Amino acid sequence: MMEKIESAQNKKIKWLASLKSARRRRAEGVVVAEGVRLVEMAAEAGWTLRLCLVTEEAAREERVQRILEKLEVRRCPLFAVASDVYRKASDTEAPQGILLVLEARAASLEALTGCGELLAVVLDGVQDPGNAGTIVRTADAAGADAVICLSDTIDLFSAKAVRASMGSVFHVPIVCGVPHETLREFLQSERVRLLAGDLDETAQPYPAADYGGRVALAFGNEGGGISDAVRRMAQEKVFIPMFGRAESLNVATAAALLLYEAAGQRRGFRGHCQ
């Protein structure tokens, strides 16, 4: 059964509006997926569901009706509202009329100890949610086992990061808020080689690196690159050659190149894929 909410002053609408704040989301332990495709992917991820808000208009669409049927089977509370009430809760400029609140499921470093041929991504101070979400999407596509976010990295469960990931945040284990020292201990105890994108004199062109075995790839802040702490942890440093006048690539683009080089090597591809 779907309950109807008439007023934007309703407690649930006010609560949903409060979730636009990262601090509030963390305090509540939730993540919000908004938009038809993201809600579809989130609903299939197996996470615990808190509630779904849908406009009366969207609820008449066949695709949305199928989503609501699946959510009802999973006993997710469903609430219908008018479009003006929905906008109070929405965090998008052009809302599609459906959002889903789920209990956040952050992974832990301990959960990665059983991965034999580990391929992980380390985000070291990445601040743009679009970049961070895009890297998660690429990590998912390249078959990475996890994304590890150091403590100064943007919230990967923010609305913009979730949208940029195209739902991959619900499929790739994400370890949040990892202190630098904890990462160092994990790398040492689990014998994980850290490769960092950097431009110092010891760096080698990224295709020349060995991405086999237990490996983590570190990507740094958009303006400052990797931190000194991560630079000291790295066993190898790699760079992407620039052949034109551009000084560097966007961090999400750089991550895509390194992740697919790693994925190709680990699957036995050389040169271009056939």
C-alpha distance (Angstrom), angle and dihedral (degrees) to the residues before:
residue distance angle dihedral
M1 . . .
M2 3.80 . .
E3 3.78 118.7 .
K4 3.79 119.2 -146.8
I5 3.80 122.2 -133.4
E6 3.80 114.4 -159.3
S7 3.79 104.7 -178.6
A8 3.79 135.9 56.9
Q9 3.81 85.9 -143.2
N10 3.79 90.7 66.1
K11 3.83 112.3 124.0
K12 3.81 92.9 -122.0
I13 3.81 92.1 52.7
K14 3.80 90.9 48.7
W15 3.81 89.5 48.5
L16 3.79 91.8 50.3
A17 3.80 90.8 48.4
S18 3.81 89.2 52.2
L19 3.82 89.7 58.0
K20 3.79 89.7 72.8
S21 3.82 83.4 82.2
A22 3.81 114.2 83.8
R23 3.80 90.4 -147.6
R24 3.79 91.2 54.1
R25 3.82 92.6 47.7
R26 3.78 91.0 51.2
A27 3.79 91.6 47.5
E28 3.80 90.5 50.9
G29 3.81 93.1 41.8
V30 3.79 94.0 -130.4
V31 3.80 141.9 124.4
V32 3.79 126.9 -153.7
A33 3.80 125.0 -139.4
E34 3.79 114.5 -166.7
G35 3.79 129.5 -174.3
V36 3.78 131.8 43.8
R37 3.81 99.2 -85.5
L38 3.81 95.2 42.0
V39 3.80 91.9 49.3
E40 3.81 89.5 49.6
M41 3.80 91.4 53.1
A42 3.79 94.0 42.4
A43 3.79 92.0 49.8
E44 3.81 90.3 54.2
A45 3.82 94.9 48.5
G46 3.79 95.6 82.7
W47 3.81 94.9 -123.2
T48 3.81 120.0 144.8
L49 3.80 110.2 -90.2
R50 3.81 123.0 -136.8
L51 3.80 104.3 179.1
C52 3.79 145.5 -37.6
L53 3.81 124.8 -136.5
V54 3.80 118.7 -162.0
T55 3.77 135.0 171.3
E56 3.77 118.3 -119.3
E57 3.81 88.4 -120.2
A58 3.81 94.6 52.5
A59 3.81 91.2 45.5
R60 3.81 89.1 64.9
E61 3.82 92.3 60.6
E62 3.80 114.7 100.9
R63 3.80 95.1 -132.4
V64 3.80 92.3 50.2
Q65 3.79 90.7 46.7
R66 3.81 89.6 57.8
I67 3.81 89.9 51.4
L68 3.80 91.5 49.7
E69 3.79 91.2 49.9
K70 3.82 90.7 54.2
L71 3.79 91.4 47.1
E72 3.78 91.8 49.4
V73 3.80 90.4 53.3
R74 3.81 87.1 54.9
R75 3.82 89.5 50.5
C76 3.78 94.2 -116.0
P77 3.84 111.7 164.3
L78 3.82 108.2 -113.0
F79 3.80 124.4 -155.3
A80 3.81 127.4 -173.2
V81 3.80 122.3 -155.3
A82 3.78 140.8 169.6
S83 3.80 116.6 -98.0
D84 3.81 94.7 -104.7
V85 3.81 91.5 53.8
Y86 3.81 91.2 46.8
R87 3.80 91.1 55.2
K88 3.81 89.6 62.1
A89 3.80 89.2 62.8
S90 3.81 98.7 34.7
D91 3.80 122.5 100.6
T92 3.81 97.1 -165.9
E93 3.79 131.4 88.3
A94 3.81 94.1 -134.6
P95 3.82 104.9 29.2
Q96 3.81 118.9 -158.8
G97 3.79 91.6 -152.7
I98 3.80 103.3 -107.8
L99 3.79 133.8 85.5
L100 3.77 133.9 168.8
V101 3.80 128.5 -155.0
L102 3.80 116.5 -151.3
E103 3.77 134.3 178.8
A104 3.81 107.5 -101.8
R105 3.79 114.9 -109.4
A106 3.78 107.4 -160.9
A107 3.80 115.9 179.7
S108 3.80 126.9 -134.5
L109 3.78 133.3 -132.0
E110 3.80 88.3 -120.1
A111 3.80 89.3 63.9
L112 3.83 89.4 61.4
T113 3.78 95.5 58.9
G114 3.81 91.9 88.5
C115 3.81 95.1 55.1
G116 3.80 107.7 107.6
E117 3.79 102.9 -168.4
L118 3.80 94.9 27.9
L119 3.80 120.3 -168.7
A120 3.79 111.2 -177.8
V121 3.79 135.4 169.0
V122 3.80 121.1 -138.4
L123 3.81 118.0 -157.9
D124 3.79 108.8 -156.6
G125 3.80 109.2 -169.2
V126 3.82 97.7 -33.0
Q127 3.81 103.2 167.0
D128 3.78 108.2 179.0
P129 3.83 111.1 87.4
G130 3.80 90.6 -151.7
N131 3.80 91.3 55.9
A132 3.81 93.2 43.9
G133 3.80 93.7 48.5
T134 3.79 92.1 46.2
I135 3.81 90.7 52.2
V136 3.80 90.1 52.4
R137 3.81 89.6 50.6
T138 3.81 90.7 50.5
A139 3.81 91.8 45.7
D140 3.79 88.5 53.6
A141 3.81 92.3 49.0
A142 3.82 92.3 47.3
G143 3.79 92.6 51.2
A144 3.80 98.3 -110.9
D145 3.79 116.1 170.4
A146 3.81 98.7 -139.7
V147 3.79 147.7 -12.2
I148 3.80 114.8 -129.6
C149 3.81 115.4 -158.5
L150 3.78 117.0 -158.8
S151 3.78 115.6 -140.3
D152 3.82 95.6 -96.4
T153 3.82 94.6 53.8
I154 3.80 124.4 109.0
D155 3.81 119.1 -93.8
L156 3.80 105.1 -88.5
F157 3.79 90.6 -159.0
S158 3.80 94.0 60.2
A159 3.80 115.2 120.2
K160 3.82 93.5 -108.4
A161 3.80 94.3 47.1
V162 3.81 92.0 47.8
R163 3.81 90.5 50.9
A164 3.82 92.4 46.7
S165 3.79 89.8 51.5
M166 3.81 89.9 55.0
G167 3.80 88.6 -137.3
S168 3.81 97.0 -48.0
V169 3.83 89.7 122.0
F170 3.81 85.0 73.6
H171 3.81 93.3 55.1
V172 3.81 107.5 35.8
P173 3.82 116.3 67.8
I174 3.82 107.9 -114.5
V175 3.79 120.8 -159.7
C176 3.81 109.5 -159.4
G177 3.79 134.6 -156.8
V178 3.80 99.0 7.6
P179 3.83 114.2 174.8
H180 3.80 115.7 -132.7
E181 3.79 92.7 -116.0
T182 3.81 91.4 52.1
L183 3.79 90.1 52.5
R184 3.81 90.8 49.8
E185 3.80 91.4 51.8
F186 3.81 91.3 47.8
L187 3.80 92.9 50.7
Q188 3.78 92.2 49.3
S189 3.80 98.5 43.5
E190 3.81 93.4 44.5
R191 3.81 95.3 40.3
V192 3.78 93.3 -124.4
R193 3.81 116.4 163.2
L194 3.80 113.6 -136.0
L195 3.80 117.3 -145.3
A196 3.80 114.1 -170.2
G197 3.75 130.6 -166.3
D198 3.80 104.5 -122.6
L199 3.77 142.7 141.8
D200 3.79 103.2 -137.5
E201 3.81 123.1 125.7
T202 3.80 93.8 -95.3
A203 3.81 95.1 56.7
Q204 3.80 119.6 110.5
P205 3.82 129.5 -155.4
Y206 3.79 107.6 -80.5
P207 3.86 96.9 -118.7
A208 3.81 89.7 57.9
A209 3.80 94.4 60.3
D210 3.79 124.9 98.4
Y211 3.81 110.8 -119.1
G212 3.81 97.0 177.7
G213 3.80 128.1 117.6
R214 3.79 122.8 13.3
V215 3.79 105.8 -8.6
A216 3.78 139.3 164.4
L217 3.81 122.4 -165.5
A218 3.81 116.3 -150.4
F219 3.79 123.8 -152.7
G220 3.78 121.4 -173.4
N221 3.76 142.9 -150.5
E222 3.81 117.8 -53.3
G223 3.79 93.2 -118.0
G224 3.79 105.8 25.3
G225 3.80 104.2 30.1
I226 3.79 121.1 -144.1
S227 3.79 119.4 -6.9
D228 3.80 123.4 -108.6
A229 3.81 88.9 -111.9
V230 3.81 92.5 57.5
R231 3.80 91.4 41.1
R232 3.80 88.9 58.7
M233 3.81 91.5 49.8
A234 3.79 95.3 51.0
Q235 3.81 117.1 104.2
E236 3.80 90.2 -166.9
K237 3.79 135.4 21.2
V238 3.78 124.3 -154.4
F239 3.77 135.1 -171.8
I240 3.79 136.6 -164.4
P241 3.82 111.7 -126.0
M242 3.81 116.2 -123.3
F243 3.81 114.1 -144.4
G244 3.79 98.5 175.9
R245 3.78 133.2 44.4
A246 3.80 96.8 -75.7
E247 3.80 112.2 109.1
S248 3.78 96.2 -150.6
L249 3.80 146.8 -14.1
N250 3.77 129.4 -105.0
V251 3.82 109.0 -89.4
A252 3.81 92.9 -117.0
T253 3.81 90.5 52.6
A254 3.79 91.2 47.6
A255 3.79 90.1 49.7
A256 3.80 90.6 52.3
L257 3.80 92.2 54.2
L258 3.81 94.5 48.7
L259 3.80 95.2 42.1
Y260 3.79 93.1 51.7
E261 3.78 91.9 44.9
A262 3.80 87.2 53.2
A263 3.80 92.9 44.9
G264 3.80 91.6 48.8
Q265 3.80 94.5 48.8
R266 3.79 92.5 46.8
R267 3.80 90.9 52.2
G268 3.79 95.2 46.0
F269 3.80 98.5 -105.3
R270 3.77 118.9 145.9
G271 3.75 125.8 -178.6
H272 3.79 111.5 -5.7
C273 3.79 123.3 -16.4
Q274 3.77 117.9 -98.3
